[in-house]
Amino acid sequence: MAQIDFYDGKSALPQSAKVYASNGSLIIHANGSTISVASTAVNPTLSTPNGRRFINLPNNMALEFHDNADAEHVLDALNAKHLKPMRWFDKNYRSWSFIGSALGIFITLVAGLYFFVLPVVANHIAMSLPANTLNHMSEASLKQLEDAGYLKPSKLTPARQAQLLTQFNALQKPDTNIPFKLHFYSAPDVGPNAFALPSGDVVLLDELVNLTTTDDQTMGVLSHELGHVAHRHTMRGIVQNGIVSFAVAAWLGDYGNTLLNLGASALFSQKYSRDFEREADHYAIKMMKQNKMSPAALADLFVIMEQYGKDEAAKTAKKSEPSQAKESSDFNLHQITDLLQSHPPTPERIATLRAAATTP
C-alpha cells in the first residue's frame, strides 16, 4: 500500500491517502472513506526525472506519487492490459536505443513522404491548375525579367524571326493542346538559352540562335522546353517546394515570410531535377522524330553549348578580381543566369540523343 496525495476533484488541496490494487480495481483510502476505480478508468502520466508522477482518474480526481517506484508497484499490481503499451513506452523512451530507432523511423517516414508521396501530390495539383493561373504567373514573371533589364528587344532581323516563328508554329506538338507562343529577346548577360513559362510562352534568346549551326538545333532545344511545359515541370516543382515551405512555416510558426516568398518570383528559383530533364529530353526526341528531325541535332547543340561554357569559364578565369561594386551589381545576374541555365548538357544525355537518332 503506497502513501500518496489524493485530489478529489472538488478541492485544489490534496488529501493524504493510501492506494493499492485489488481485483482489477484501484482502491483509495482517503479522509475516512474508500473509493474504488476500475482499471479501465486509470490514466497514468509519463514518469518524470524528479520521480513525481500522477495517475488521472474520472471526475477530475487524481493521485500524486512522490516516488515513481510506488506508482510502478501499484500499476504492476493493477495489471491493466490497456496500459501495457504506454508503460513500455514510459520505460524506454529515454533510452538511446529507443531515441535512435525513433529517429530512424522518423527520417524514413519523412524521406518516403518527400520522395514518393509529395511528387504524386504535387503532380496532381500542378495538372489541375487552371490556365488563367498559369497565364498570370507567366505574365508576371516575363514582365519582371523585362523590367529588371535582363531581357532586351531581339536584334534578329524581322525576316529571321519570321523564319523561325514559321518553323516553330508548324511543329506538331505531341500529347498536348497547350497554345504555345514564341517570343524573341536578346540577353547578352544571360547568354545562349531558351526557356518556357508554365503558360506555354517560350522565350528564345538571340545568343542561342547565333550559337546554333542549323535550325534543327534551335527547334530541338525548343522541343525540349516544350517538354517541360507539357509535363508541368515548373509548376510541379513550385507546388512541391511550396508544400515543403508551408510545412516548415507551420513548424516554425512563420507564415508571413513563406507567403511572400511564393508567387511569380518562384519561377526563377525553379531548377529541374534529373528526372524532369530526362522526361523533357524524351519529349524532344518524340517531337523531333514526329517532325522529321534527327535528335542528333539537339545532341550537336549540347556539344556546342558545352564547349561554349568551357570557353566562357576560361575567359572569366583570366579576368582580374572585380570590384566590390561590380560583385554587388552582378549578384542578381548570376542568380538569373544559373536559374535559366537549368539543363547543362551532359555526356549521358548526348549519348541518349545520338542513340535515339539511330532507332526508328
N, C-alpha and C positions, 0 to 999 in steps of 0.2 A: 504494500500500500504506500503510494507516494504522497508526500506533503506538497500541496500546490496552492496557488491563488486562484480563486474562482470568481468569475464575473457573471452575475445572474441576469444580465441583460436589462436590468431596470436601473441599476446604480452604477456610476463610474468607479466606485470604490470597490476594491477586491475584498473577498472574504477568504479567510484561511480554511482550507478544505483538504480532504483526503480522497484519493481516487484509486480505483482498481478495476480490473476487467473480470466479468463473470458471465458465463453462458452467452457469449456473443454480445454483451452489452457493457457499457461503461457505467460504473456505479460511483456516484459522487455523494460524499457526506459533507454537508456544509451547514453551519448555523442551526444545528439540531434537526435538519431534515435530510432525506435521502432522495436523490434524483437518479433515474435510470435512463440512459440514452442508447438507442440501438446503434450497433456498429456501422450500419449503413448511413447514419447521420453524422458520423465523425469525420471531420475535415482538418487534418493537421497541416500546419505550415511547414516550410523547409526549416531545417536546423540552422542556427546562426553560430558564428565563430565564438560569441561570448557565452554560448551554452543555453541561453533562454529560448524557449520555444512555446508556441501557442497551439492549442487544439480548439478549433472553432466548432461550436455546437448550434443546434436550432435555437430560434427565438433570441438571437443576438447573445447567447451565452458563450463563454469561452473559459478555457483552462490555461493558466500560465505556469509553465515548468521552469524552475530556476536551474535545473540540470538536465541537459538533453538525454543523459543516460536514463533518467527516470521516465522521460517521455517514451524512449525506445522500449523500456521494460514494459510499460503499460500497453504500448502498441503491439509488442510481441505477444502478450497475453491475450489481447483482443483478437489477433489473427484474422483481421478482416481482408478478404480476398481483393476487394476493390482498392485497397490501399497499397498492395504489393508493388505495382509499377512505380508509384510515387515514392515509396520508401527505398526502392532500388535506386531511383534517380538521386534521392537525397544522400545516399551513402556514397555515390560515385561521381557526382557532378563536379566535385572539386579536384578530382584526381587528374594527373597529367595525361594518363592514357585516355580518359573519357574526353578531356578537352581536345586532345589530338584527333580522336575519332570523330567528334562532333564537328571540328573544323574541317576535316577531310570531307565529311558528308556535305557540309555547307558549301564548300568550294565546288564539289562535284555537281551539286544541285544548281548553283549559280552558273557554272560553266555550261551545263545542259540547257538551262533556260536561255543563255546568251547565244550559244552556237546552234541550237536546234529549234527551240520554241520561238524565240524572238524573230529570227528571219522569216518564219512562216507567218507570224502575226503582221510583221512589217510589210511583207509582200501583199497580204490580203488588204491591208489598209491602203497601200500605195495604188493597188489596182482598182480600188473603189473610189478614189478621189475624183470629183467631177472636173470636167475640162476647164471651167471658169476659174477654179482654184489654181490649176497648173498654169493657166494663162496669166493670172495675176502675179504669181511668184516669178514667172519668167520675165514678164514685162518690167517688174521692179528690179530684177537682177541685171537685165540688159541696160536699163537706164542708169543704174548705179555704176556700171563699168564705163558707160559713156561720160557721165558727169565727172567721174574721177580722172578722166583723160587717158584711160588705158586703151580704149577703143576709139580709133580715129577714122575719118572717112577713107574709104578704099581709094587707092591710086591706080587700080586696074582700069583700063580703058572701058568705056561702055560696051564696046564690041566684045571684049574679052569676058566681061561679066555676063553679057547676054549668051555667049557661047557656053559658058559653064552652067548657067542657070537652065538653059535648054536641055543640056545633058542630065542635069540633076532632076528636073521635072519629068524627064522621060523614063527615069529609072522605075522599074517595078519594085515596090516595097513589099516584101513578103510578110505575112502574118500580122498585118496592122492596117488600120484605116485612119491613122493619125494624119492630120493635114500638115505635112512638113513644109517649112518655108526657109529658103536660103538667104542669108544676109552676108554682105561683103564688108569687111573692115580691114584697116591696117593697124598693126600693133607692134611697132619696132622693138619696144621694150619687152614685149612678151615673147616674140619670136615665132617661128613656124608652128602653127597649130590650128586646130578646128575643134569646136565643142558644140554640144547640143543642149538645149534647155528642155525641161520637162514638157513644155507645151508643144514641142516639135520644131521650134525655131532653131535653126542650125547656123552657127557663125563660122565663116571661112575667112581666114586671115590671108592677106596678100603674101605675107612672108612664107606661108606654106605653099601657096600656088607657085611662087617664084622658085621654090626649092625643088618642086617635082619636075620630072623629066617627061612624063606623059599624063594625059588627062585621066587615064585609067587609075593612076596612082591617087589622084585627087578624089575621084569617085570612090575608090577603095576606102580611104580614110573617112569619107563622109558616110559610107555604108556602115563602118564600124561605129560611128557616133549615132547613127540611126538605131543601131542595135541597143545602145544604152537607153534610148528613148522608148523603143518598143517593149523592152523588159522593165521599164520604170526603175532603172538602177539608181538614178539620183534620188528619186522620191523614197525608194526603199531604204536607202542609206540615211536620208534625213529623218524619216519616221523612226528607224531603228535607233539612231542617235538621240532623237527626241524622247523616246521612251526611257532610254537609259538616263538622260538628263533629268527627267521628271522623277525617276526612281531615286536618284541621288538627292534631288531637291527635297523630296518627301522625307528622306532620311535626315537631311541636314536642316530642313525647315526653311529653305531659301528658294521660294518660288519666283520671286521678282526677277532676279538676275537670269534665271532659266528662261523665263518668258522673253526677256529682252534679247537673249542670245539666239532665239528661234526666229524663223521668218525668212525673208528673202535672202538675207546675208548668209544663211545656212548653205545655200547652193555653192558658195565659194569655199566652204570648208569640207566639201564632199570629195573624197578620193575613192576610186573604185577598188574593190577587192580583186584578188586574182581570179576568183570565180566569175565575177562580173566581167572582167576583161576577157576571160576565156569565152564567156557567153556572147559578148559583143563580137569577138573575132569569128565565132561560128556563124553568127547572123550575117556578118560581112561576107564570109565565104559563100553562104547560101544566096545572098543578094547578088554578088558579083557573077556567080555562075548563072543565075536566073537571067541576068542581063548580058550574057555572052562576054564576060570579062574574066581574065585569069586572076585568081587570088595571089598569084606570084607578083602581080603589080603592087599590091599592098606590102608584100614582103620586101620588095625592092625599095619602097619608100621608107620602111622601117630601117633598112640598112643605111640609106641616105641620112635619115634623121639621127641615127646612132653616130655616124661619122661627124655630122654637124655638131652634135653635143660634145664630142671629144675635141673638135676644133675650137668651140667656144670656151671649153674648160681650159684649154691651153692658152688662149688669149687672155683669159681672166687671170691665170697664174702669172703672166708676165707683167700685169699691171701693178703699179705701186699701191700701197695701202691707201684706201680712200679716206677722206677727211671725215670727222665726226658728223658734220652736217650732211655729207653725202650718204653716210651709212643710215642716218635717220630718214632721209628722203627716199632711200631705196628700200626701206623696211617693208612697206606695203607692197611694193613692186615685186620683191622676192616672194612674198606670200602668194600674190596672184599668179605669178609665173609657175610656182610649184603646184598650185592647185589646178591650173588649167592643163599643165603637163602631167596629167594623172595616169598616162599609159605609156611609159617608156618602152621602146622596142626591146625585146629580149630574144636570145638565140632560140629559145623554146618556141616562142610564138612565130618567129620567122620560119622555123623548120615546119611547124604545123601548116602554115600558109603555103609553103612550097609543096608539101606533101599533098595538100588538097588540090593543088593545081594539076597534079598528075593523075587524079582519080576522076571518074565521071561525075 
